[in-house]
Amino acid sequence: MKRYKCPTCNYIYDPETGDPDAGFPPGTAFEDLPDDWVCPDCGEAKSEFELIDE
């Protein structure tokens, strides 16, 4: 699965982990997160995240 990195704080969104604190369980692809999802560490917009794995 594709992982994405926040350019502001370097948080890595890993679909195998998801974002359970925001209600997104393990297995949730980055593409399936809503457009208004933000980095849980710094609040950066989803649209700013950079793909790090293909």
Summary of the structure (lengths in Angstrom):
residues: 54
radius of gyration: 9.8
end to end distance: 7.8
largest distance: 25.7
contacts: 131
relative contact order: 0.34
helix: 17%
strand: 19%
